[in-house]
Amino acid sequence: MTSDTPEGSSPGFRPLYRQVKQILVNRLRDGTWRPGVLIPSEVQIAADLGVSQGTVRKALDEMRGENLLISQQGRGTFVARHDEARILFQFFKIIPKIGPPVFPESELRGVSTGTANAQEQRALRLKAGDPVIRIARLRSLAGRLTISEYLSVPAGIFPGLGADIRVENNLYDLYASRYGITVSRSEERITAVGLPSEDATLLGLATGTPVLAIDRIAIALDGQPVEWRRSLCSTADCAYVSELR
């Protein structure tokens, strides 16, 4: 990679800045650049890759737009962490009807292992017989139980989770810090359902109460689904908010 080649017409062509971006994303994937670290300057990266500083800047700008990197005035550019502020901004869309957004607290109900069922196979691109870890927990906003949540993750990429490795409230940060798996984006599907009796009891609501069922697939930097989460959310005191641009 030594020059800014003009755009071509072949089906497999990618602009040079996109090629640079892929190299830099790979540094996040392989752990060369860990969450929270200061990355080299545009000048250093450009010299390292043999491209112009403008090409590097364009690649970094796109990565900032995808919340993979953050810039701090006078300090430089850092690999983004899955801290609570970032998750509230990027992933968690349930907010109290009164007061500012807050990061939910979690109460772990249980962790189990098993083989992937049909839904887990589809969501996580697993094969029949692949092992999964299943997590059940309750989540509270501003001290009020609001969400009954169920998660499935591939046991092969999260060994020991729930056994040797404690299930933390902020799972995305745990995935990145402990397993080197960075969630870069998610896909959500939202439906209205009646609350099942077990979850109704847990949330202190009547069976059949209308709630939001949010099915989210978390996707890592390499495009692999790494978590399937189903959240049953009471909207008595909160709302789902999505900013459209």
VENURZI-V823441 format. One record per residue. N is the residue number from 1. RES is the residue in one small letter. PSI is psi in radians with two decimals (none if undefined). D_CENTER is the distance of its C-alpha to the mean C-alpha in Angstrom with 1 decimal. Layout:
n = {N & N}
res = {RES & RES}
psi = {PSI & PSI}
d_center = {D_CENTER & D_CENTER}
This chain:
n = {1 & 2 & 3 & 4 & 5 & 6 & 7 & 8 & 9 & 10 & 11 & 12 & 13 & 14 & 15 & 16 & 17 & 18 & 19 & 20 & 21 & 22 & 23 & 24 & 25 & 26 & 27 & 28 & 29 & 30 & 31 & 32 & 33 & 34 & 35 & 36 & 37 & 38 & 39 & 40 & 41 & 42 & 43 & 44 & 45 & 46 & 47 & 48 & 49 & 50 & 51 & 52 & 53 & 54 & 55 & 56 & 57 & 58 & 59 & 60 & 61 & 62 & 63 & 64 & 65 & 66 & 67 & 68 & 69 & 70 & 71 & 72 & 73 & 74 & 75 & 76 & 77 & 78 & 79 & 80 & 81 & 82 & 83 & 84 & 85 & 86 & 87 & 88 & 89 & 90 & 91 & 92 & 93 & 94 & 95 & 96 & 97 & 98 & 99 & 100 & 101 & 102 & 103 & 104 & 105 & 106 & 107 & 108 & 109 & 110 & 111 & 112 & 113 & 114 & 115 & 116 & 117 & 118 & 119 & 120 & 121 & 122 & 123 & 124 & 125 & 126 & 127 & 128 & 129 & 130 & 131 & 132 & 133 & 134 & 135 & 136 & 137 & 138 & 139 & 140 & 141 & 142 & 143 & 144 & 145 & 146 & 147 & 148 & 149 & 150 & 151 & 152 & 153 & 154 & 155 & 156 & 157 & 158 & 159 & 160 & 161 & 162 & 163 & 164 & 165 & 166 & 167 & 168 & 169 & 170 & 171 & 172 & 173 & 174 & 175 & 176 & 177 & 178 & 179 & 180 & 181 & 182 & 183 & 184 & 185 & 186 & 187 & 188 & 189 & 190 & 191 & 192 & 193 & 194 & 195 & 196 & 197 & 198 & 199 & 200 & 201 & 202 & 203 & 204 & 205 & 206 & 207 & 208 & 209 & 210 & 211 & 212 & 213 & 214 & 215 & 216 & 217 & 218 & 219 & 220 & 221 & 222 & 223 & 224 & 225 & 226 & 227 & 228 & 229 & 230 & 231 & 232 & 233 & 234 & 235 & 236 & 237 & 238 & 239 & 240 & 241 & 242 & 243 & 244 & 245}
res = {m & t & s & d & t & p & e & g & s & s & p & g & f & r & p & l & y & r & q & v & k & q & i & l & v & n & r & l & r & d & g & t & w & r & p & g & v & l & i & p & s & e & v & q & i & a & a & d & l & g & v & s & q & g & t & v & r & k & a & l & d & e & m & r & g & e & n & l & l & i & s & q & q & g & r & g & t & f & v & a & r & h & d & e & a & r & i & l & f & q & f & f & k & i & i & p & k & i & g & p & p & v & f & p & e & s & e & l & r & g & v & s & t & g & t & a & n & a & q & e & q & r & a & l & r & l & k & a & g & d & p & v & i & r & i & a & r & l & r & s & l & a & g & r & l & t & i & s & e & y & l & s & v & p & a & g & i & f & p & g & l & g & a & d & i & r & v & e & n & n & l & y & d & l & y & a & s & r & y & g & i & t & v & s & r & s & e & e & r & i & t & a & v & g & l & p & s & e & d & a & t & l & l & g & l & a & t & g & t & p & v & l & a & i & d & r & i & a & i & a & l & d & g & q & p & v & e & w & r & r & s & l & c & s & t & a & d & c & a & y & v & s & e & l & r}
psi = {1.73 & -0.17 & 2.84 & 1.45 & 2.36 & 2.74 & 2.36 & -2.98 & -0.01 & 2.59 & -0.52 & 0.11 & 2.42 & 2.36 & 2.64 & -0.68 & -0.52 & -0.61 & -0.72 & -0.78 & -0.75 & -0.69 & -0.75 & -0.67 & -0.66 & -0.52 & -0.53 & -0.75 & -0.74 & 0.04 & 0.08 & -0.74 & 1.91 & 2.74 & 2.31 & -0.19 & 2.65 & 2.18 & 2.84 & 2.84 & 2.87 & -0.72 & -0.77 & -0.76 & -0.74 & -0.75 & -0.68 & -0.70 & -0.15 & 0.64 & 3.06 & 2.74 & -0.61 & -0.65 & -0.75 & -0.74 & -0.72 & -0.70 & -0.77 & -0.66 & -0.70 & -0.65 & -0.61 & -0.71 & -0.45 & 0.15 & 0.46 & -0.49 & 2.69 & 2.52 & 2.45 & 2.19 & 2.16 & -0.08 & -0.59 & -2.84 & 2.34 & 2.65 & 2.26 & 2.48 & 2.73 & 1.04 & 3.04 & -0.66 & -0.73 & -0.74 & -0.70 & -0.70 & -0.75 & -0.61 & -0.61 & 1.98 & 0.08 & 2.13 & 2.67 & 2.59 & -0.47 & 2.26 & 3.04 & 2.85 & 2.48 & 2.64 & 2.29 & 2.63 & 2.68 & 2.54 & 1.96 & 2.23 & -0.58 & 2.74 & 2.34 & 2.89 & 2.74 & -3.02 & 2.57 & 2.25 & -3.10 & -0.73 & -0.75 & -0.64 & -0.77 & -0.82 & -0.67 & 0.11 & 0.85 & 2.89 & 2.78 & 2.29 & -0.23 & 2.43 & 2.55 & 2.75 & 2.29 & 2.34 & 2.31 & 2.34 & 2.85 & 2.60 & 2.47 & 2.52 & 2.16 & 0.70 & 0.08 & 2.21 & 2.20 & -0.53 & 2.32 & 2.16 & 2.48 & 2.29 & 2.54 & 2.34 & 2.64 & 2.18 & -0.47 & -0.50 & -0.13 & 0.99 & 2.38 & -0.09 & 2.21 & -0.20 & -1.42 & -0.49 & 2.12 & 2.44 & 1.94 & 2.84 & -0.82 & 1.56 & -0.64 & -0.65 & -0.67 & -0.78 & -0.74 & -0.81 & -0.62 & -0.60 & -0.08 & 0.40 & 1.97 & 2.12 & 2.06 & -0.44 & 3.02 & 2.78 & 2.26 & 2.52 & 2.24 & 2.27 & 2.82 & 2.25 & 2.87 & 2.38 & 2.15 & 2.75 & -0.75 & -0.80 & -0.60 & -0.77 & -0.76 & -0.66 & -0.04 & 0.60 & 2.94 & 2.50 & 2.36 & -0.04 & 2.31 & 2.28 & 2.90 & 2.27 & 1.99 & 1.96 & 2.05 & 2.30 & 2.08 & 2.33 & 2.30 & 3.09 & -0.51 & 0.11 & 0.04 & 2.25 & 2.30 & -0.16 & 2.38 & 2.17 & 2.30 & 2.06 & 2.18 & 1.93 & 2.11 & 2.37 & 0.36 & -0.67 & 0.15 & 3.04 & 2.72 & 2.17 & 2.22 & 2.21 & 2.16 & 2.38 & none}
d_center = {31.3 & 34.1 & 34.4 & 32.8 & 34.0 & 34.6 & 32.6 & 34.0 & 34.4 & 33.3 & 30.6 & 28.6 & 28.9 & 26.1 & 26.9 & 27.2 & 24.6 & 22.0 & 23.5 & 23.1 & 19.5 & 18.8 & 20.8 & 18.8 & 15.4 & 17.1 & 17.9 & 14.3 & 13.9 & 17.2 & 16.8 & 19.6 & 17.6 & 15.7 & 13.4 & 15.9 & 18.7 & 21.0 & 21.3 & 24.7 & 26.4 & 26.6 & 30.2 & 29.3 & 26.7 & 29.1 & 31.9 & 29.9 & 29.0 & 32.3 & 31.0 & 31.7 & 29.9 & 29.3 & 27.4 & 25.1 & 24.7 & 23.7 & 21.0 & 19.7 & 19.8 & 17.6 & 15.0 & 15.4 & 15.1 & 11.6 & 10.7 & 10.9 & 14.1 & 16.0 & 19.8 & 22.1 & 25.6 & 28.1 & 25.7 & 23.9 & 20.4 & 17.7 & 14.5 & 11.9 & 10.8 & 8.0 & 11.1 & 11.8 & 13.0 & 10.0 & 7.8 & 11.0 & 11.4 & 8.3 & 6.7 & 9.6 & 12.7 & 15.3 & 17.9 & 21.4 & 24.2 & 26.1 & 24.8 & 21.8 & 18.1 & 17.4 & 14.7 & 15.5 & 17.3 & 17.0 & 20.0 & 19.5 & 21.8 & 21.6 & 20.1 & 21.8 & 21.8 & 23.2 & 23.2 & 20.8 & 22.4 & 22.6 & 19.6 & 17.3 & 19.0 & 18.2 & 14.6 & 13.8 & 16.7 & 18.7 & 22.5 & 24.9 & 25.3 & 22.0 & 21.1 & 18.1 & 17.3 & 17.2 & 16.3 & 18.0 & 17.7 & 18.9 & 17.4 & 19.6 & 19.7 & 22.6 & 24.1 & 24.2 & 22.7 & 20.7 & 18.2 & 18.8 & 15.7 & 15.5 & 13.0 & 13.8 & 12.6 & 14.9 & 17.3 & 18.1 & 15.0 & 14.7 & 18.4 & 19.8 & 16.9 & 18.8 & 22.0 & 22.3 & 18.9 & 18.6 & 15.7 & 14.6 & 13.6 & 10.5 & 8.9 & 5.9 & 8.9 & 11.0 & 9.2 & 9.7 & 13.1 & 14.6 & 13.5 & 12.6 & 9.4 & 7.0 & 3.6 & 5.4 & 5.3 & 5.9 & 9.5 & 11.3 & 15.0 & 17.0 & 20.5 & 23.1 & 24.5 & 27.0 & 25.8 & 26.9 & 29.5 & 27.7 & 24.7 & 27.4 & 29.2 & 26.2 & 25.4 & 29.1 & 29.4 & 31.7 & 30.9 & 30.1 & 28.8 & 26.7 & 23.0 & 19.8 & 18.1 & 14.4 & 13.2 & 9.5 & 8.5 & 5.0 & 6.4 & 7.2 & 9.6 & 12.5 & 11.5 & 11.5 & 9.8 & 8.9 & 8.6 & 10.6 & 10.9 & 14.0 & 14.7 & 18.4 & 18.8 & 22.2 & 22.9 & 26.1 & 24.9 & 21.7 & 20.4 & 17.4 & 17.3 & 15.8 & 17.2 & 18.7 & 20.1}
